[in-house]
Amino acid sequence: MVGPNGAGKSTLLHIMSSLYTPTSGKVIVDGDEITKKTAEKARFKVGFLFQDPDDQVFMPRVWDDVAFGPVNMKLSPEEVALRTKEAIEAAGIAGYEERAPHHLSFGEKKRVAIAGILAMRSPILLLDEPTANLDPQGRRDLVNVLLPLRDKAMVIATHDLSVALELTDRVIVLKRTVLYDGSFRGLVERPDILSEARLELPSVPRLMERWMERTGRTGPLPLTIDDALAVLEAERMRQ
C-alpha cells in the first residue's frame, strides 16, 4: 500500500491487525470475520511491524524480546528456544542475544522487532514503513531479511516504491480512497495516479524513462536492474 502522508495506510494496517475496530464494513482474517470475541485469536495470525521499533522492542535483552511472543503463547521451553534461535538467525542478528535493545541502532532494532514477529510464526505479516529512517545499508539489510519471507502473506505500507517493487507483486494506491489497485507495470503507466498520490518512480525506471525519451526508443518501461540491463544489452547488439 502506497500513498501520501495521511492517506490511511497505517490506520488500515491497525484495522487489519485487529488493533482498531472499523466504523463500517467487515474485516476477515484467514477466513474468519473479526469481532470483539474473535479479535484476540486473530492477532495470533498476524505479525505487525510498527514504524518505530521503540514502540515494539522493550525487553532488557534481545533474546528476551524475541522470545516474548512464544513465551506468552505458552509454548514449551524447548519450543521457545528453538523458535527464538531460528528467528534471530533469520533476522540477521545472531550474536546480539545478550545485548540491550536500547543500545542498538535504529536498523538493528527493526531487525529485532522482525525477529520477534518471526518467532511467533504468524502466517500474515503487516509492515508499517519498514525502511523508514534507515540509511542505504540498513535499508538493504532489512530488504534482505524480508525477501525470503515472500511465501507468506505480506502487506507493506510504504512511501518507498523501490522496496514495494522488490518485495511485492501487487500495489494499492491510497489517498483516503483507493486510487489504483493492480500491478506495478500498470501503475508506472499512470502518471496521473503517481502525481495525485505524490509518488516518485524508483531510480531505475526513472533513469530508463529518461533514456527512452532521449533516444526515441519505445516499449515497456524497464522496472528492475535486470530488465534495464536486458534492454541496454539488446540495444548494444543492434548497433
Salt bridges, closest charged atoms under 4 A:
ASP30 OD2 - LYS45 NZ 3.49
ASP32 OD2 - LYS45 NZ 3.10
ASP54 OD1 - LYS109 NZ 2.91
ASP64 OD1 - ARG61 NH2 2.89
GLU79 OE2 - ARG83 NE 2.97
GLU79 OE2 - ARG121 NH1 3.57
GLU86 OE1 - ARG121 NH2 2.86
GLU89 OE2 - LYS85 NZ 2.74
GLU98 OE2 - ARG61 NH1 2.77
GLU129 OE2 - HIS159 ND1 2.66
ASP160 OD2 - ARG139 NE 3.05
GLU166 OE2 - ARG140 NH1 2.99
ASP181 OD2 - ARG170 NH2 2.78
ASP192 OD2 - ARG190 NH2 2.70
GLU200 OE1 - ARG206 NH1 3.62
GLU233 OE2 - ARG236 NH2 2.55
GLU235 OE2 - ARG217 NH2 2.25
GLU235 OE1 - ARG238 NH2 2.71
